[in-house]
Amino acid sequence: MDEPTIRQDQVEEVTEIKIEDIKEVISAETQKEAKAALSAEEIRKKNIREWVKDICLALLVAIVFLQLFMPTLVREHSMENTLQENDYVFVSRKYYTWFKHEVTRGDIIVFDSELTTGLGFKKMLVKRIIAIPGDTISISGGKVYVNGEEQDQSFTKDGYTKSDLAEVTVPEGCIFVMGDNRQNSTDSRSQTVGFVEINRIRGKVVFRLFPISSAGGL
């Protein structure tokens, strides 16, 4: 039986179509891969930009926060029962400067004292303001008198102050401070602390973070 005759132009046409198909498939796959690679690179770069932005924002917030607040760990017992040892509090650095608040009786503050640690560093103390510039203060019979008026001591650990102090006037630019644990506090009653100059105040204690059960404003 004679084989069918196939014209050369038909063979060439069939062959050329197959090559073009393969080229198109290869081209499409290559473009797909290129687009995928480009897309992955763009996503990676975008993620890096987002991470850098988040880190910069976090650093900025931390810097601003630390300019306004001083995280402080209470290390002694002189402010019991209001503050306990190892309480973690925030001190507002700018409370009396930027925000222009007046020093007020009852404020709990942190200030630089002349006392030193075992390593020779100056101690920061946390105490309550009892009298402000121009006030008179005296202590007798376990009671505290400011400008001749007996002061509420219900917030103190024992409810009274076991010491005597003849009436004195608080000098201008100074305050008189005591710890709430009056029987275990080195404060303005002691010559080692005395009247505290207002410009030595680091800030006002405004918030307790830890322990969580006692967290809140102060």
Short mmCIF file of the C-alpha atoms (twelve columns), coordinates in Angstrom:
data_MODEL
# 
_entry.id   MODEL 
# 
loop_
_atom_site.group_PDB 
_atom_site.id 
_atom_site.type_symbol 
_atom_site.label_atom_id 
_atom_site.label_alt_id 
_atom_site.label_comp_id 
_atom_site.label_asym_id 
_atom_site.label_seq_id 
_atom_site.Cartn_x 
_atom_site.Cartn_y 
_atom_site.Cartn_z 
_atom_site.pdbx_PDB_model_num 
ATOM 1   C CA . MET A 1   0.000  0.000  0.000   1 
ATOM 2   C CA . ASP A 2   1.335  3.406  -0.916  1 
ATOM 3   C CA . GLU A 3   2.022  5.750  2.013   1 
ATOM 4   C CA . PRO A 4   0.130  9.051  1.975   1 
ATOM 5   C CA . THR A 5   2.018  11.885 0.516   1 
ATOM 6   C CA . ILE A 6   2.753  14.721 2.965   1 
ATOM 7   C CA . ARG A 7   3.759  18.028 1.527   1 
ATOM 8   C CA . GLN A 8   6.879  19.654 2.971   1 
ATOM 9   C CA . ASP A 9   5.073  22.891 3.754   1 
ATOM 10  C CA . GLN A 10  2.654  20.955 5.969   1 
ATOM 11  C CA . VAL A 11  5.476  19.362 7.988   1 
ATOM 12  C CA . GLU A 12  7.205  22.639 8.428   1 
ATOM 13  C CA . GLU A 13  3.946  24.318 9.488   1 
ATOM 14  C CA . VAL A 14  3.240  21.665 12.127  1 
ATOM 15  C CA . THR A 15  6.819  21.842 13.453  1 
ATOM 16  C CA . GLU A 16  6.782  25.618 13.656  1 
ATOM 17  C CA . ILE A 17  3.512  25.665 15.660  1 
ATOM 18  C CA . LYS A 18  4.908  23.289 18.273  1 
ATOM 19  C CA . ILE A 19  8.062  25.387 18.731  1 
ATOM 20  C CA . GLU A 20  6.039  28.560 19.139  1 
ATOM 21  C CA . ASP A 21  3.817  26.870 21.731  1 
ATOM 22  C CA . ILE A 22  6.843  25.796 23.717  1 
ATOM 23  C CA . LYS A 23  8.305  29.288 23.487  1 
ATOM 24  C CA . GLU A 24  5.074  30.821 24.712  1 
ATOM 25  C CA . VAL A 25  4.845  28.369 27.602  1 
ATOM 26  C CA . ILE A 26  8.460  29.004 28.574  1 
ATOM 27  C CA . SER A 27  7.999  32.740 28.237  1 
ATOM 28  C CA . ALA A 28  4.819  32.679 30.338  1 
ATOM 29  C CA . GLU A 29  6.456  30.581 33.052  1 
ATOM 30  C CA . THR A 30  9.519  32.807 33.043  1 
ATOM 31  C CA . GLN A 31  7.373  35.923 33.381  1 
ATOM 32  C CA . LYS A 32  5.392  34.259 36.159  1 
ATOM 33  C CA . GLU A 33  8.557  33.361 38.043  1 
ATOM 34  C CA . ALA A 34  9.974  36.836 37.531  1 
ATOM 35  C CA . LYS A 35  6.773  38.419 38.783  1 
ATOM 36  C CA . ALA A 36  6.697  36.061 41.771  1 
ATOM 37  C CA . ALA A 37  10.331 36.824 42.573  1 
ATOM 38  C CA . LEU A 38  9.707  40.561 42.196  1 
ATOM 39  C CA . SER A 39  6.580  40.324 44.318  1 
ATOM 40  C CA . ALA A 40  8.444  38.396 47.060  1 
ATOM 41  C CA . GLU A 41  11.256 40.961 47.004  1 
ATOM 42  C CA . GLU A 42  8.771  43.822 47.244  1 
ATOM 43  C CA . ILE A 43  7.009  42.131 50.147  1 
ATOM 44  C CA . ARG A 44  10.347 41.556 51.886  1 
ATOM 45  C CA . LYS A 45  11.353 45.195 51.412  1 
ATOM 46  C CA . LYS A 46  7.942  46.367 52.585  1 
ATOM 47  C CA . ASN A 47  8.184  44.175 55.688  1 
ATOM 48  C CA . ILE A 48  11.654 45.547 56.447  1 
ATOM 49  C CA . ARG A 49  10.358 49.110 56.075  1 
ATOM 50  C CA . GLU A 50  7.461  48.328 58.433  1 
ATOM 51  C CA . TRP A 51  9.800  46.772 60.990  1 
ATOM 52  C CA . VAL A 52  12.169 49.743 60.855  1 
ATOM 53  C CA . LYS A 53  9.227  52.133 61.203  1 
ATOM 54  C CA . ASP A 54  7.826  50.190 64.186  1 
ATOM 55  C CA . ILE A 55  11.233 50.047 65.891  1 
ATOM 56  C CA . CYS A 56  11.801 53.790 65.363  1 
ATOM 57  C CA . LEU A 57  8.319  54.572 66.687  1 
ATOM 58  C CA . ALA A 58  8.865  52.347 69.733  1 
ATOM 59  C CA . LEU A 59  12.209 54.040 70.441  1 
ATOM 60  C CA . LEU A 60  10.644 57.482 70.073  1 
ATOM 61  C CA . VAL A 61  7.813  56.585 72.458  1 
ATOM 62  C CA . ALA A 62  10.323 55.139 74.969  1 
ATOM 63  C CA . ILE A 63  12.495 58.279 74.792  1 
ATOM 64  C CA . VAL A 64  9.501  60.587 75.287  1 
ATOM 65  C CA . PHE A 65  8.155  58.408 78.104  1 
ATOM 66  C CA . LEU A 66  11.496 58.388 79.933  1 
ATOM 67  C CA . GLN A 67  11.716 62.156 79.570  1 
ATOM 68  C CA . LEU A 68  8.379  62.462 81.352  1 
ATOM 69  C CA . PHE A 69  8.506  59.574 83.806  1 
ATOM 70  C CA . MET A 70  11.150 57.901 85.949  1 
ATOM 71  C CA . PRO A 71  10.517 54.196 86.662  1 
ATOM 72  C CA . THR A 72  11.462 53.638 90.306  1 
ATOM 73  C CA . LEU A 73  11.731 50.616 92.580  1 
ATOM 74  C CA . VAL A 74  10.926 51.193 96.263  1 
ATOM 75  C CA . ARG A 75  13.724 49.594 98.291  1 
ATOM 76  C CA . GLU A 76  12.872 50.447 101.904 1 
ATOM 77  C CA . HIS A 77  10.007 50.339 104.400 1 
ATOM 78  C CA . SER A 78  9.667  54.032 105.286 1 
ATOM 79  C CA . MET A 79  6.478  54.585 103.241 1 
ATOM 80  C CA . GLU A 80  4.487  51.582 104.531 1 
ATOM 81  C CA . ASN A 81  1.648  50.964 104.337 1 
ATOM 82  C CA . THR A 82  1.149  53.286 101.356 1 
ATOM 83  C CA . LEU A 83  4.157  51.880 99.486  1 
ATOM 84  C CA . GLN A 84  5.744  48.520 100.164 1 
ATOM 85  C CA . GLU A 85  9.306  47.418 99.551  1 
ATOM 86  C CA . ASN A 86  9.767  46.339 95.899  1 
ATOM 87  C CA . ASP A 87  6.745  48.300 94.687  1 
ATOM 88  C CA . TYR A 88  7.405  49.515 91.132  1 
ATOM 89  C CA . VAL A 89  6.211  53.094 90.621  1 
ATOM 90  C CA . PHE A 90  6.362  55.833 88.004  1 
ATOM 91  C CA . VAL A 91  7.583  59.273 89.032  1 
ATOM 92  C CA . SER A 92  6.446  62.267 86.982  1 
ATOM 93  C CA . ARG A 93  9.668  64.190 86.293  1 
ATOM 94  C CA . LYS A 94  7.919  67.297 84.956  1 
ATOM 95  C CA . TYR A 95  5.015  67.511 87.415  1 
ATOM 96  C CA . TYR A 96  6.370  70.607 89.152  1 
ATOM 97  C CA . THR A 97  8.230  72.099 86.176  1 
ATOM 98  C CA . TRP A 98  6.583  71.675 82.775  1 
ATOM 99  C CA . PHE A 99  3.102  71.181 84.230  1 
ATOM 100 C CA . LYS A 100 3.565  74.003 86.759  1 
ATOM 101 C CA . HIS A 101 1.938  72.229 89.707  1 
ATOM 102 C CA . GLU A 102 2.664  73.701 93.120  1 
ATOM 103 C CA . VAL A 103 4.251  71.509 95.760  1 
ATOM 104 C CA . THR A 104 1.312  70.412 97.875  1 
ATOM 105 C CA . ARG A 105 0.918  68.861 101.296 1 
ATOM 106 C CA . GLY A 106 0.261  65.157 100.880 1 
ATOM 107 C CA . ASP A 107 2.204  64.721 97.638  1 
ATOM 108 C CA . ILE A 108 4.474  61.678 97.583  1 
ATOM 109 C CA . ILE A 109 7.783  62.670 96.044  1 
ATOM 110 C CA . VAL A 110 11.227 61.328 95.191  1 
ATOM 111 C CA . PHE A 111 14.167 63.623 95.921  1 
ATOM 112 C CA . ASP A 112 17.962 63.632 96.088  1 
ATOM 113 C CA . SER A 113 19.251 63.460 99.656  1 
ATOM 114 C CA . GLU A 114 22.668 63.923 101.215 1 
ATOM 115 C CA . LEU A 115 22.615 60.330 102.450 1 
ATOM 116 C CA . THR A 116 24.882 57.879 100.652 1 
ATOM 117 C CA . THR A 117 24.758 54.208 99.786  1 
ATOM 118 C CA . GLY A 118 27.437 51.705 100.765 1 
ATOM 119 C CA . LEU A 119 29.107 52.424 97.412  1 
ATOM 120 C CA . GLY A 120 29.176 56.154 98.057  1 
ATOM 121 C CA . PHE A 121 26.336 57.165 95.721  1 
ATOM 122 C CA . LYS A 122 23.784 59.765 96.814  1 
ATOM 123 C CA . LYS A 123 20.488 58.208 97.878  1 
ATOM 124 C CA . MET A 124 17.128 59.107 96.392  1 
ATOM 125 C CA . LEU A 125 14.399 59.029 99.034  1 
ATOM 126 C CA . VAL A 126 10.632 58.690 98.679  1 
ATOM 127 C CA . LYS A 127 8.592  60.612 101.273 1 
ATOM 128 C CA . ARG A 128 5.354  62.541 101.726 1 
ATOM 129 C CA . ILE A 129 5.240  66.333 101.837 1 
ATOM 130 C CA . ILE A 130 3.904  67.396 105.236 1 
ATOM 131 C CA . ALA A 131 4.593  71.137 105.219 1 
ATOM 132 C CA . ILE A 132 5.403  73.653 102.484 1 
ATOM 133 C CA . PRO A 133 7.330  76.971 102.503 1 
ATOM 134 C CA . GLY A 134 6.087  79.347 105.215 1 
ATOM 135 C CA . ASP A 135 4.210  76.645 107.165 1 
ATOM 136 C CA . THR A 136 4.874  76.072 110.833 1 
ATOM 137 C CA . ILE A 137 5.148  72.464 111.988 1 
ATOM 138 C CA . SER A 138 5.423  70.820 115.377 1 
ATOM 139 C CA . ILE A 139 5.095  67.300 116.767 1 
ATOM 140 C CA . SER A 140 4.049  66.424 120.301 1 
ATOM 141 C CA . GLY A 141 2.178  63.617 122.039 1 
ATOM 142 C CA . GLY A 142 2.223  61.533 118.845 1 
ATOM 143 C CA . LYS A 143 0.348  64.266 116.952 1 
ATOM 144 C CA . VAL A 144 1.504  66.476 114.080 1 
ATOM 145 C CA . TYR A 145 0.479  70.122 113.875 1 
ATOM 146 C CA . VAL A 146 0.806  72.278 110.757 1 
ATOM 147 C CA . ASN A 147 0.027  75.972 111.200 1 
ATOM 148 C CA . GLY A 148 -1.424 75.059 114.596 1 
ATOM 149 C CA . GLU A 149 -3.883 72.491 113.206 1 
ATOM 150 C CA . GLU A 150 -3.714 68.793 114.055 1 
ATOM 151 C CA . GLN A 151 -3.104 66.688 110.966 1 
ATOM 152 C CA . ASP A 152 -4.891 63.501 109.915 1 
ATOM 153 C CA . GLN A 153 -2.564 60.525 110.358 1 
ATOM 154 C CA . SER A 154 -4.966 57.734 109.389 1 
ATOM 155 C CA . PHE A 155 -2.869 56.990 106.279 1 
ATOM 156 C CA . THR A 156 0.258  56.303 108.359 1 
ATOM 157 C CA . LYS A 157 1.263  52.800 109.386 1 
ATOM 158 C CA . ASP A 158 0.651  53.266 113.117 1 
ATOM 159 C CA . GLY A 159 -1.687 56.253 113.161 1 
ATOM 160 C CA . TYR A 160 0.652  58.431 115.219 1 
ATOM 161 C CA . THR A 161 4.149  59.957 115.148 1 
ATOM 162 C CA . LYS A 162 6.470  58.836 117.909 1 
ATOM 163 C CA . SER A 163 8.787  61.834 118.161 1 
ATOM 164 C CA . ASP A 164 8.732  65.415 119.394 1 
ATOM 165 C CA . LEU A 165 9.567  68.520 117.432 1 
ATOM 166 C CA . ALA A 166 9.374  72.072 118.709 1 
ATOM 167 C CA . GLU A 167 7.521  74.371 116.355 1 
ATOM 168 C CA . VAL A 168 9.620  75.468 113.381 1 
ATOM 169 C CA . THR A 169 8.879  77.433 110.237 1 
ATOM 170 C CA . VAL A 170 9.647  75.860 106.880 1 
ATOM 171 C CA . PRO A 171 12.062 78.172 104.997 1 
ATOM 172 C CA . GLU A 172 11.270 79.564 101.571 1 
ATOM 173 C CA . GLY A 173 12.242 77.185 98.779  1 
ATOM 174 C CA . CYS A 174 12.048 74.182 101.113 1 
ATOM 175 C CA . ILE A 175 9.588  71.537 102.277 1 
ATOM 176 C CA . PHE A 176 9.231  69.290 105.329 1 
ATOM 177 C CA . VAL A 177 8.799  65.588 104.527 1 
ATOM 178 C CA . MET A 178 8.108  62.406 106.474 1 
ATOM 179 C CA . GLY A 179 7.593  58.748 105.649 1 
ATOM 180 C CA . ASP A 180 4.208  57.144 106.309 1 
ATOM 181 C CA . ASN A 181 5.964  54.568 108.492 1 
ATOM 182 C CA . ARG A 182 6.762  57.280 111.023 1 
ATOM 183 C CA . GLN A 183 8.552  54.954 113.445 1 
ATOM 184 C CA . ASN A 184 10.914 53.676 110.730 1 
ATOM 185 C CA . SER A 185 11.699 56.650 108.534 1 
ATOM 186 C CA . THR A 186 14.721 58.913 108.179 1 
ATOM 187 C CA . ASP A 187 13.172 62.199 107.098 1 
ATOM 188 C CA . SER A 188 12.987 65.918 107.858 1 
ATOM 189 C CA . ARG A 189 12.863 65.180 111.594 1 
ATOM 190 C CA . SER A 190 16.476 64.018 111.288 1 
ATOM 191 C CA . GLN A 191 19.405 66.381 110.870 1 
ATOM 192 C CA . THR A 192 20.763 64.047 108.180 1 
ATOM 193 C CA . VAL A 193 17.807 65.045 105.964 1 
ATOM 194 C CA . GLY A 194 16.298 68.203 107.430 1 
ATOM 195 C CA . PHE A 195 14.348 70.593 105.254 1 
ATOM 196 C CA . VAL A 196 14.394 69.505 101.604 1 
ATOM 197 C CA . GLU A 197 15.101 72.110 98.956  1 
ATOM 198 C CA . ILE A 198 12.406 72.104 96.289  1 
ATOM 199 C CA . ASN A 199 14.993 72.084 93.506  1 
ATOM 200 C CA . ARG A 200 16.177 68.669 94.744  1 
ATOM 201 C CA . ILE A 201 12.810 67.073 93.985  1 
ATOM 202 C CA . ARG A 202 13.078 64.512 91.179  1 
ATOM 203 C CA . GLY A 203 9.308  64.316 90.723  1 
ATOM 204 C CA . LYS A 204 5.954  63.235 92.097  1 
ATOM 205 C CA . VAL A 205 4.980  59.580 92.452  1 
ATOM 206 C CA . VAL A 206 1.871  59.284 90.279  1 
ATOM 207 C CA . PHE A 207 1.335  55.606 89.488  1 
ATOM 208 C CA . ARG A 208 2.094  52.160 90.901  1 
ATOM 209 C CA . LEU A 209 2.590  49.464 88.264  1 
ATOM 210 C CA . PHE A 210 3.577  46.525 90.445  1 
ATOM 211 C CA . PRO A 211 2.281  44.554 92.229  1 
ATOM 212 C CA . ILE A 212 -0.590 44.251 89.771  1 
ATOM 213 C CA . SER A 213 -3.080 43.770 92.607  1 
ATOM 214 C CA . SER A 214 -2.221 47.296 93.852  1 
ATOM 215 C CA . ALA A 215 -1.693 48.953 90.463  1 
ATOM 216 C CA . GLY A 216 -3.208 52.400 90.043  1 
ATOM 217 C CA . GLY A 217 -2.757 56.122 90.576  1 
ATOM 218 C CA . LEU A 218 -1.237 57.570 93.711  1 
# 
